[in-house]
């Protein structure tokens, strides 16, 4: 529950973060009613009324360019700095919100919270508090930057190997490179990062038939607790032929594209994928794990991970 519902801080002097109590109680009541373990990230109290559409509505009433700045910070996992929180915000005013007003609204509505360690007397640092709110930003990014784009919609990913549960995903990797190159060349998303790659591929794959896709999937690892896999694709879900593809991404900019860097990223992704493959959630299931290393939008290394 901690990475999903915790993380809120309302003072630079606070020593501890707090959970969203409404979300926690709703989740615990649901577990009690259903009498079984449930993933916390799949349950949100409807009374909390936080969703991606409301986040998008805030972007609509903000000054031009602010949505791109906010989305860019999210995709690169950067902080938001503000001198002071706005004390008076008119929800019905005709003029659009400036940067301070928009960031203040995101804070007051729980989409952002204070990063105590990064804040100082000169500026207040704000960050996304937890996994659930991060997913709200992901959904909003998909809704306003990916889904409306003809480049995004007209491109095709080759998932034939996945559908046939093959081991060789080279055709899939090549189609990912072509697809992502179009997205970033046409500036559908202007900030390249590991998160941007993951979100773009997840959003595209989610629309494909015959597969079930999860991003940042919560996994229980014996001895390590909860971990989050980048991309999990299930083929033939619920059937005797069900097969799960677990993919870990690593990204580096082209200026950092040395062979040493690529090998380091591959080693890190392989170790993570191997650990995630052993998750309790996958017990008794057929799982194929891979690491995918991207330099820019180009997949330069696709490696099967075997135990």
C-alpha positions in Angstrom: 0.0 0.0 0.0 2.9 2.4 0.7 4.1 3.1 -2.8 0.5 3.4 -4.0 -1.3 5.5 -1.3 1.5 7.1 0.7 3.8 10.0 0.0 1.8 13.1 0.9 3.6 16.0 2.7 2.0 19.3 3.5 4.9 21.1 5.3 8.6 21.7 4.6 9.1 20.9 8.3 7.3 17.5 8.2 9.4 14.5 9.2 7.0 11.9 7.8 4.7 11.5 4.8 1.1 10.4 5.2 -1.2 8.0 3.5 -4.4 9.0 1.7 -6.8 7.6 4.4 -9.8 7.5 2.1 -8.0 5.3 -0.5 -6.6 3.1 2.3 -10.0 2.5 4.0 -11.7 1.8 0.6 -9.0 -0.7 -0.3 -9.2 -2.5 3.1 -13.0 -2.6 3.0 -12.8 -4.2 -0.4 -10.3 -6.8 0.8 -12.6 -7.6 3.7 -15.6 -8.0 1.5 -13.9 -10.2 -1.1 -11.8 -12.1 1.4 -8.7 -12.3 -0.9 -5.5 -10.4 -1.7 -6.0 -7.5 -4.2 -3.4 -5.3 -5.8 -3.7 -1.8 -4.1 -3.1 0.1 -7.4 -6.3 -1.3 -8.8 -8.5 0.2 -6.2 -9.4 3.8 -5.7 -12.1 5.2 -3.5 -14.6 6.9 -5.9 -15.1 9.6 -3.3 -11.5 10.7 -3.8 -12.6 11.8 -7.3 -9.1 11.9 -8.8 -8.9 10.9 -12.4 -7.0 11.8 -15.6 -9.9 13.7 -17.1 -9.9 16.2 -14.3 -6.2 16.6 -14.7 -6.7 17.2 -18.4 -9.3 19.8 -17.5 -6.8 21.7 -15.4 -4.4 21.7 -18.3 -7.1 23.1 -20.6 -7.6 26.2 -18.4 -3.8 26.9 -18.1 -1.6 29.2 -20.1 -0.3 27.8 -23.4 2.7 25.5 -23.1 2.2 24.7 -19.4 0.7 21.3 -20.1 3.8 20.4 -22.2 6.0 21.6 -19.3 4.1 19.5 -16.7 4.1 16.4 -19.0 7.8 16.8 -19.8 8.6 17.0 -16.1 6.5 13.8 -15.4 8.2 11.9 -18.3 11.7 12.8 -17.1 10.8 12.4 -13.3 11.8 16.0 -12.6 10.6 18.1 -9.7 8.4 21.2 -10.0 9.7 24.3 -8.3 7.5 27.2 -7.2 8.3 30.3 -5.1 5.1 30.2 -3.1 1.8 28.4 -3.4 -1.1 30.6 -4.6 -3.4 31.5 -1.7 -6.4 32.7 -3.7 -7.5 30.9 -6.9 -10.7 31.7 -8.7 -12.1 28.6 -10.3 -14.5 30.6 -12.4 -12.2 33.3 -13.7 -12.1 33.9 -17.5 -8.3 34.3 -17.7 -6.2 31.2 -17.9 -4.1 30.0 -15.0 -0.4 30.9 -14.9 2.3 28.5 -13.9 2.1 29.2 -10.1 -1.6 28.9 -10.1 -1.6 25.6 -12.0 1.0 24.0 -9.8 -0.8 25.3 -6.7 -4.1 23.7 -8.0 -2.3 20.4 -8.7 -0.9 20.5 -5.1 -4.3 21.4 -3.5 -6.0 18.6 -5.4 -3.5 16.0 -4.4 -1.8 15.4 -7.8 1.5 16.9 -6.4 2.9 17.2 -2.9 5.9 18.8 -1.2 9.3 17.3 -1.6 10.8 18.4 1.8 14.4 17.4 1.0 14.6 19.4 -2.2 12.8 22.5 -0.9 14.6 25.4 0.6 14.0 29.1 1.5 14.2 30.1 -2.1 11.7 27.7 -3.6 9.2 25.0 -2.8 9.8 21.7 -4.6 6.7 19.7 -5.6 6.6 16.1 -6.8 4.1 13.4 -7.7 3.3 11.7 -4.4 2.8 8.1 -5.3 2.2 5.4 -7.9 -1.5 6.0 -8.2 -1.1 9.7 -9.0 1.8 8.9 -11.4 -0.7 6.7 -13.3 -3.1 9.6 -13.5 -0.3 11.7 -15.2 0.4 8.7 -17.5 -3.3 8.4 -18.5 -3.6 12.2 -19.1 -0.4 12.1 -21.2 -1.8 9.3 -23.3 -5.2 11.1 -23.7 -3.9 14.5 -24.7 -0.6 13.7 -26.5 -0.8 10.2 -27.9 -4.4 9.2 -28.6 -5.3 12.3 -30.8 -2.2 11.9 -32.9 -2.5 10.5 -36.5 1.2 9.4 -36.3 0.4 7.4 -33.2 -2.9 5.9 -34.6 -1.6 5.1 -38.1 1.6 3.3 -37.0 1.6 -0.5 -36.5 3.4 -2.7 -34.0 4.3 -6.2 -35.2 3.0 -8.4 -32.4 2.8 -11.6 -34.5 5.6 -13.2 -32.5 3.8 -12.4 -29.2 0.5 -13.8 -30.5 2.2 -17.0 -31.5 4.1 -17.1 -28.2 7.4 -17.3 -30.0 10.8 -16.7 -28.3 12.2 -14.5 -31.1 10.8 -11.0 -30.6 13.1 -9.3 -33.1 10.2 -8.3 -35.4 8.5 -6.7 -32.5 11.7 -4.8 -31.5 12.2 -3.5 -35.0 8.6 -2.3 -35.2 9.0 -0.6 -31.8 12.0 1.3 -33.2 10.1 2.4 -36.3 7.0 3.4 -34.2 8.9 5.4 -31.6 11.0 7.2 -34.2 7.8 8.5 -35.8 6.4 9.6 -32.4 9.4 11.6 -31.4 10.4 12.8 -34.9 7.0 14.3 -35.2 7.1 15.7 -31.6 4.0 14.0 -30.5 6.0 13.7 -27.3 8.9 16.2 -27.0 10.7 14.6 -24.1 12.5 11.3 -24.7 13.0 9.2 -21.6 12.6 5.6 -20.3 9.2 6.6 -19.0 8.1 8.1 -22.3 9.1 4.9 -24.2 7.3 2.7 -21.7 4.2 4.8 -21.7 4.0 5.1 -25.5 4.5 1.4 -26.1 2.0 0.5 -23.4 -0.7 2.8 -24.8 -0.2 1.4 -28.3 -0.2 -2.2 -27.2 -3.3 -1.7 -25.0 -5.3 -1.1 -28.2 -4.2 -4.4 -29.8 -6.5 -7.4 -29.8 -5.6 -10.7 -28.4 -3.2 -9.4 -25.7 -3.6 -8.0 -22.2 -1.0 -5.3 -21.2 0.0 -3.9 -17.9 2.5 -1.1 -17.2 4.5 -0.8 -13.9 2.8 -4.1 -12.7 3.1 -4.7 -9.0 4.9 -8.0 -8.3 5.6 -9.8 -5.0 9.2 -11.0 -4.8 10.2 -13.5 -2.1 12.7 -11.8 0.2 12.5 -8.4 -1.7 8.9 -7.3 -1.2 7.0 -5.4 -3.8 8.6 -4.5 -7.1 7.2 -3.0 -10.3 7.8 -4.5 -13.8 8.0 -2.1 -16.7 5.8 -4.0 -19.1 3.9 -7.3 -18.8 2.0 -8.7 -21.8 -0.2 -11.6 -21.4 -1.2 -13.7 -24.4 -4.2 -16.1 -24.4 -5.1 -14.9 -20.9 -7.0 -17.5 -18.9 -6.4 -20.3 -21.4 -4.2 -23.4 -21.1 -1.9 -21.8 -23.7 -1.5 -18.6 -21.7 2.0 -17.0 -22.0 3.3 -14.0 -20.2 6.0 -11.7 -21.6 7.9 -9.6 -19.1 9.9 -6.8 -20.6 12.3 -4.4 -18.8 13.4 -1.2 -20.6 16.5 0.8 -20.2 17.2 4.1 -22.0 20.1 6.3 -22.8 20.4 9.4 -25.0 22.4 9.2 -28.2 25.3 11.2 -26.7 25.7 8.5 -24.1 25.6 5.6 -26.5 28.9 3.9 -25.8 29.2 0.1 -25.8 30.2 0.3 -22.2 27.0 2.2 -21.4 24.9 -0.3 -23.4 26.4 -3.3 -21.6 25.8 -1.7 -18.2 22.2 -1.0 -19.0 21.7 -4.5 -20.3 23.2 -6.0 -17.2 20.9 -3.9 -15.0 17.8 -4.7 -17.0 18.6 -8.4 -17.2 19.1 -8.6 -13.4 15.8 -6.9 -12.8 13.9 -9.1 -15.3 15.4 -12.2 -13.8 14.3 -11.2 -10.3 10.8 -10.2 -11.5 10.4 -13.5 -13.4 10.6 -15.2 -10.0 7.6 -13.3 -8.6 5.0 -15.1 -6.5 2.4 -13.7 -8.9 3.9 -15.8 -11.7 4.0 -19.1 -9.8 3.0 -22.0 -12.1 2.7 -19.7 -15.1 4.7 -19.7 -18.3 6.8 -16.5 -18.3 9.3 -15.3 -20.9 11.5 -12.4 -19.8 13.4 -9.9 -21.9 15.5 -6.8 -21.6 15.2 -4.1 -24.2 17.9 -1.4 -24.4 17.0 1.8 -26.3 19.4 4.5 -27.5 17.1 7.3 -28.3 14.1 5.6 -30.0 16.3 2.8 -31.4 16.2 -0.6 -29.8 19.8 -1.6 -29.9 19.7 -4.7 -27.8 16.9 -7.3 -27.2 18.0 -10.0 -24.8 16.1 -13.1 -23.6 16.5 -13.5 -19.8 16.7 -17.1 -18.7 17.2 -18.5 -15.2 
